[in-house]
Amino acid sequence: MKTKIICILILFLMLSTSAEAQCAMCRAVLESEEGQETAKGINNGIVYLMIIPYILIGGVGYLIYRNKKKPKRSKGL
């Protein structure tokens, strides 16, 4: 049962569609523009700012993993 749920979750994540990261107020103001270039730029900026915390958390997690895996030194001669 557990593996079935994991398989469904992985399948769901693989088939997900891209999402727009703009808030409702930003979208309403930017949709009135003709070329939509400003809206695309703001959306890319929001996604860029969202990625940075995940990279930092991943880096801290890697450092913790690396320090736990390191063999302990004995305090002998």
MIMARMAR-551243 format. One record per residue (C-alpha): x, y, z; residue in three letters. Coordinates in steps of 0.5 Angstrom, whole numbers, plus 500, padded with zeros to 3 digits. Example, Ala and Ser with C-alpha at 12.3 -4.5 7.8 and 13.67 -1.06 7.14 Angstrom:
2
525491516ALA
527498514SER
***
This chain:
77
500500500MET
506505502LYS
509504495THR
503505491LYS
502512495ILE
509513493ILE
509511486CYS
502516485ILE
506522489LEU
512521484ILE
507520478LEU
503527480PHE
510531481LEU
512528474MET
506530471LEU
505537474SER
504543470THR
508550470SER
505555475ALA
505562475GLU
508566481ALA
505572481GLN
500575486CYS
493577484ALA
494584484MET
500584480CYS
497580475ARG
491585474ALA
496591473VAL
500587468LEU
495584464GLU
493590461SER
500591458GLU
500589451GLU
506585450GLY
506582456GLN
514583457GLU
514586464THR
509581466ALA
514575464LYS
520579467GLY
516580474ILE
514572474ASN
521570473ASN
524575478GLY
519572483ILE
521565481VAL
528567482TYR
527569489LEU
523563491MET
529558489ILE
534562493ILE
532559500PRO
531552497TYR
539552495ILE
541555502LEU
537549505ILE
540544501GLY
547547502GLY
546546510VAL
543539509GLY
549537505TYR
554540510LEU
550536516ILE
550530512TYR
557531510ARG
559532518ASN
555526520LYS
558521515LYS
565523517LYS
569518521PRO
570520528LYS
578521530ARG
580517536SER
584521542LYS
589516542GLY
597516542LEU
***
